[in-house]
Structure formats: structure tokens, C-alpha cells
Amino acid sequence: SYGTMWGAPGTAVRSIRPYQSSQQYLYAMKEDLAEWLKEMYDLDIEVGTFMEVLETGAVLCSHANNVTHVAGEFARARPDVACHLPLPTAGVTCNLTAQPGTFQARDNVSNFIRWCRKEMDIQDVLMFETEDLVLRKNEKNFVLCLLELARRAARFGMRAPTLVQMEEEIEEEMRQELDLPPADSSLSRPSRKPRDLHHLDQMVQHLVSRCTCPVQFPMVKLSDGKYRVGDSDSLIFVRILREHVMVRVGGGWDTL
């Protein structure tokens, strides 16, 4: 467990943990999804028990049914917007008492996978196989699938994990930069309160200062959460997710 980040000046920088591998962003995503599921369903789940709590497929199937329910409510409330969105119409059958590793657990998970493909139209590159979850063969694909499902469900009013909210903020910022109209103007979203970016630059500069490469690239702050690296013209968007410094990369995220 980590100490509070913003306790006193300077603690923000000290609380960044150095990770040696690409596992950091996976950890950050699991942490975010665990907190989101915990708040939404009052589940006893955290980053350390994330796979265990989900491996029987019971929570996943219940979530799928909830997503379908939210989509139905949305279609009734906003038919004008709903007609332009692919919405799930069917739920999924589920054995809520399935034990880990059993046939029933695998059955739940494969029902969830089929639902993601058929009802949510999640493309194969973001899908996982039953054994990826049950036997922990590929946590990354499982986590990416849950995040993509959360992105799609957010379009019709489901509460989203922090990472998805940050993606929307960044997309909005890019649209303003290009003078494009705001997205989903017809869909009333809760207004986003700007995140605390006050410590972000301090954390970024601290991480940059730890670089030991013979050739180093300057990281220039253009505005809060927006940087340019080296002589590249492309902007990079950076956000804090708990104690991780996250960088928006293509359609996903990495850690700085």
C-alpha cells in the first residue's frame, strides 16, 4: 500500500515507484479497473485480487447484463442518439455460484467473451480467450478487453473508469486545438472537473531526470498535461493515475 501522495510538498515525487518492466502500465490499469468495479458493484476487489475475483466469470456476466440494462434505459431515454449507436440488446446466462477453475467458471467466461464479440462488437485484437483469465495466460488482453468494454458502455451513459474519463478529456482538448465541434454534443455528460495537474510537471521532471541514456531528449512542457519530446513535432498528453505517470499512446496508454 502507498502512503498518501499529496500529504506535503515533495511527497508526490518520492511516492513514484520505479518499475523495471512494461508491467507497470498493466498494474496501473488493473488498479483503475478494480477501483471502478469496487465502487460500481460494492465488490471486495483490489489490484492484488483482481484476477481472482473475476476468474469465475460471475462478476463479468453480471456486468454484461448490467451494461445491456443501461443500454436499454438509454435507448428509451434518448432514442435520437441511440439510433446512431450500436447498443447491446441481449444479456448473458450466468452461473453465479461457479467455483474457480471449474467447467462452470469457464462456461461463464466463454459466455462473456461471446457477448463482448456479438453484442458489443469488440474486435479480436482487443479480445481474450477463456484460459487467458482462468489460467492467467494473458492478463494484458483480458485487461484491455475490460477497458474497451468500459469505453463503449460510457457512450451510452455508463459510469467509466478514470482512464476512460482521461481519454475523453484529452480528445476534447485535441478537438479544441483543431477547432472541431465538441463530440457527443447531443449526449449530456456530467461536466468534467479538471484534474489536479499541479504536481504532474514535478513528477514528469523527476522521472526525466532519472534517465541514464547517453543521448537524452528534453521534455518541454507546453501546457498542463501536454509535452513535446526532443525535436519531434508531436504532442504527448500525460496524466497522473494515482502514483503512475500515464502517457496517452495511440488508442491506449503507457507509463512514462
C-alpha positions as CSV (number, residue, x, y, z in Angstrom):
1,S,0.0,0.0,0.0
2,Y,1.2,3.5,-0.7
3,G,1.3,6.5,1.5
4,T,-0.9,9.4,0.6
5,M,0.5,11.2,-2.3
6,W,-0.2,14.8,-1.7
7,G,0.4,14.9,2.1
8,A,3.1,17.5,2.0
9,P,5.2,19.3,-0.7
10,G,7.6,17.0,-2.3
11,T,5.9,13.8,-1.3
12,A,4.5,13.5,-4.8
13,V,7.9,12.8,-6.3
14,R,9.0,10.5,-3.6
15,S,6.0,8.3,-3.9
16,I,6.6,7.3,-7.6
17,R,7.7,3.7,-7.6
18,P,10.4,2.7,-10.2
19,Y,9.2,-0.3,-12.2
20,Q,11.7,-2.2,-14.2
21,S,9.4,-3.6,-16.9
22,S,6.4,-3.0,-19.0
23,Q,4.3,-4.5,-16.2
24,Q,3.7,-1.0,-14.8
25,Y,1.0,0.1,-17.1
26,L,-0.8,-3.2,-16.7
27,Y,-0.7,-2.8,-13.0
28,A,-2.0,0.8,-13.3
29,M,-4.9,-0.3,-15.5
30,K,-5.8,-3.2,-13.1
31,E,-5.7,-0.8,-10.2
32,D,-8.1,1.6,-12.0
33,L,-10.5,-1.1,-13.1
34,A,-10.5,-2.7,-9.7
35,E,-11.4,0.7,-8.1
36,W,-14.1,1.3,-10.7
37,L,-15.7,-2.2,-10.2
38,K,-15.5,-1.8,-6.4
39,E,-17.4,1.5,-6.5
40,M,-19.9,0.4,-9.0
41,Y,-20.8,-3.0,-7.5
42,D,-19.6,-2.7,-3.9
43,L,-17.2,-5.6,-4.6
44,D,-14.4,-6.7,-2.4
45,I,-11.7,-6.3,-5.1
46,E,-8.4,-4.6,-5.4
47,V,-5.4,-4.8,-7.7
48,G,-3.9,-7.8,-5.8
49,T,-7.1,-9.8,-6.0
50,F,-8.3,-8.5,-9.4
51,M,-7.9,-11.8,-11.4
52,E,-9.1,-14.0,-8.5
53,V,-12.3,-12.1,-8.0
54,L,-13.1,-12.1,-11.8
55,E,-11.9,-15.6,-12.8
56,T,-15.2,-17.4,-12.1
57,G,-16.9,-15.2,-14.7
58,A,-19.8,-14.4,-12.3
59,V,-18.9,-10.7,-11.9
60,L,-18.2,-10.4,-15.7
61,C,-21.6,-11.9,-16.7
62,S,-23.4,-9.7,-14.1
63,H,-21.6,-6.7,-15.5
64,A,-22.5,-7.7,-19.1
65,N,-26.2,-7.9,-18.0
66,N,-25.9,-4.5,-16.3
67,V,-24.4,-2.9,-19.5
68,T,-27.3,-4.3,-21.5
69,H,-29.8,-2.9,-19.0
70,V,-28.1,0.5,-19.1
71,A,-28.2,0.4,-22.9
72,G,-31.9,-0.3,-22.8
73,E,-32.6,2.6,-20.4
74,F,-30.5,4.9,-22.7
75,A,-32.4,3.8,-25.8
76,R,-35.7,4.7,-24.1
77,A,-34.5,8.0,-22.7
78,R,-32.5,9.2,-25.8
79,P,-33.9,7.5,-28.9
80,D,-32.5,10.3,-31.1
81,V,-28.9,9.5,-30.0
82,A,-29.4,5.7,-29.5
83,C,-30.3,5.2,-33.2
84,H,-26.7,6.2,-34.1
85,L,-25.0,3.9,-31.6
86,P,-24.6,0.1,-31.7
87,L,-26.3,-1.0,-28.5
88,P,-26.3,-4.5,-26.9
89,T,-29.8,-6.0,-26.9
90,A,-29.2,-9.4,-25.3
91,G,-27.8,-10.3,-21.9
92,V,-25.8,-13.4,-21.0
93,T,-26.6,-16.5,-19.0
94,C,-24.6,-17.0,-15.8
95,N,-23.9,-19.4,-13.0
96,L,-23.3,-17.1,-10.1
97,T,-22.1,-19.9,-7.8
98,A,-19.4,-21.2,-10.1
99,Q,-16.1,-22.1,-8.3
100,P,-12.7,-21.1,-9.7
101,G,-11.2,-23.4,-12.3
102,T,-14.4,-25.4,-12.8
103,F,-16.3,-26.1,-16.1
104,Q,-19.0,-23.7,-14.9
105,A,-16.5,-20.9,-14.4
106,R,-15.1,-21.5,-17.9
107,D,-18.6,-21.5,-19.3
108,N,-19.4,-18.2,-17.6
109,V,-16.2,-16.7,-19.1
110,S,-16.8,-18.0,-22.6
111,N,-20.4,-16.7,-22.4
112,F,-19.0,-13.2,-21.5
113,I,-16.5,-13.4,-24.4
114,R,-19.2,-14.3,-26.9
115,W,-21.3,-11.4,-25.6
116,C,-18.4,-9.0,-26.0
117,R,-17.9,-10.1,-29.6
118,K,-21.6,-10.3,-30.6
119,E,-23.3,-7.6,-28.6
120,M,-20.5,-5.1,-28.1
121,D,-18.7,-5.7,-31.3
122,I,-15.3,-5.7,-29.7
123,Q,-12.7,-6.5,-32.3
124,D,-10.4,-9.6,-32.0
125,V,-7.3,-7.7,-31.3
126,L,-8.8,-6.5,-28.0
127,M,-10.4,-9.8,-27.0
128,F,-9.1,-12.6,-24.7
129,E,-9.5,-16.3,-24.5
130,T,-11.1,-18.2,-21.6
131,E,-7.7,-19.6,-20.5
132,D,-6.1,-16.1,-20.5
133,L,-8.2,-15.4,-17.4
134,V,-8.8,-18.8,-15.9
135,L,-5.1,-19.9,-16.2
136,R,-3.7,-16.4,-16.2
137,K,-2.2,-17.0,-19.6
138,N,-2.6,-13.4,-20.8
139,E,-3.7,-10.8,-18.2
140,K,-2.9,-8.0,-20.6
141,N,-5.5,-9.0,-23.2
142,F,-8.1,-9.5,-20.5
143,V,-7.5,-6.1,-19.0
144,L,-7.5,-4.4,-22.5
145,C,-10.9,-6.0,-23.2
146,L,-12.4,-4.8,-20.0
147,L,-11.2,-1.3,-20.7
148,E,-12.5,-1.3,-24.2
149,L,-15.9,-2.6,-22.9
150,A,-15.9,0.3,-20.4
151,R,-15.1,2.8,-23.2
152,R,-18.1,1.6,-25.3
153,A,-20.5,1.4,-22.4
154,A,-19.6,5.0,-21.4
155,R,-21.0,6.2,-24.8
156,F,-24.5,5.3,-23.6
157,G,-24.2,6.6,-20.1
158,M,-22.4,4.0,-18.0
159,R,-20.0,5.2,-15.4
160,A,-16.5,5.0,-16.7
161,P,-13.1,4.2,-15.1
162,T,-10.7,7.1,-14.6
163,L,-8.6,6.2,-17.6
164,V,-11.5,6.4,-19.9
165,Q,-12.5,9.8,-18.4
166,M,-9.0,11.0,-19.0
167,E,-9.1,9.8,-22.6
168,E,-12.3,11.8,-23.2
169,E,-10.7,14.9,-21.6
170,I,-7.7,14.6,-23.9
171,E,-9.8,14.0,-27.0
172,E,-11.8,17.1,-26.1
173,E,-8.5,19.1,-25.7
174,M,-7.3,17.9,-29.1
175,R,-10.7,18.9,-30.7
176,Q,-10.4,22.4,-29.2
177,E,-6.9,22.6,-30.6
178,L,-8.1,21.8,-34.1
179,D,-11.2,24.0,-33.7
180,L,-13.5,21.0,-34.1
181,P,-17.0,20.9,-32.6
182,P,-17.2,19.1,-29.3
183,A,-18.0,15.4,-29.6
184,D,-21.4,13.9,-28.5
185,S,-22.8,17.3,-28.2
186,S,-26.3,15.7,-28.1
187,L,-25.3,13.5,-25.2
188,S,-25.4,15.3,-22.0
189,R,-22.4,14.3,-20.0
190,P,-21.6,15.1,-16.4
191,S,-19.3,18.1,-16.5
192,R,-15.7,17.1,-16.0
193,K,-13.8,18.8,-13.3
194,P,-10.3,19.5,-14.3
195,R,-7.9,17.0,-12.7
196,D,-5.2,18.1,-10.3
197,L,-2.3,18.7,-12.7
198,H,-0.4,20.8,-10.2
199,H,2.1,18.0,-9.3
200,L,2.2,16.5,-12.7
201,D,5.1,18.6,-14.1
202,Q,7.1,17.9,-10.9
203,M,6.6,14.2,-11.4
204,V,7.5,14.3,-15.1
205,Q,10.7,16.3,-14.5
206,H,11.7,13.9,-11.7
207,L,11.3,10.8,-14.0
208,V,13.1,12.6,-16.9
209,S,16.0,13.4,-14.5
210,R,16.4,9.7,-13.8
211,C,17.2,8.9,-17.4
212,T,20.7,7.5,-17.9
213,C,20.7,7.2,-21.7
214,P,23.9,8.7,-23.4
215,V,21.7,10.8,-25.7
216,Q,18.9,12.5,-23.8
217,F,15.8,14.2,-25.1
218,P,14.4,17.3,-23.4
219,M,10.8,17.1,-22.4
220,V,9.3,20.5,-22.8
221,K,6.0,21.4,-21.1
222,L,3.6,23.2,-23.5
223,S,0.7,23.4,-21.1
224,D,-0.7,21.4,-18.2
225,G,-0.5,17.8,-19.1
226,K,0.9,18.5,-22.6
227,Y,4.5,18.0,-23.6
228,R,6.8,17.9,-26.6
229,V,9.8,15.5,-26.5
230,G,13.1,16.2,-28.3
231,D,12.8,17.7,-31.7
232,S,9.6,15.8,-32.5
233,D,6.6,17.9,-33.6
234,S,4.1,15.5,-32.0
235,L,2.5,16.4,-28.7
236,I,2.2,13.9,-25.9
237,F,-0.5,14.0,-23.3
238,V,0.4,13.0,-19.8
239,R,-1.9,12.4,-16.8
240,I,-1.5,11.2,-13.2
241,L,-3.3,8.0,-12.3
242,R,-2.8,7.5,-8.6
243,E,1.0,7.4,-8.4
244,H,1.6,6.5,-12.0
245,V,2.5,9.0,-14.7
246,M,0.5,7.8,-17.7
247,V,1.1,8.7,-21.3
248,R,-1.6,8.6,-24.0
249,V,-0.2,6.4,-26.8
250,G,-2.3,5.8,-29.9
251,G,-5.6,4.3,-28.7
252,G,-4.1,3.2,-25.4
253,W,-1.8,4.2,-22.6
254,D,1.7,3.5,-21.4
255,T,3.7,4.8,-18.4
256,L,6.3,7.4,-18.6
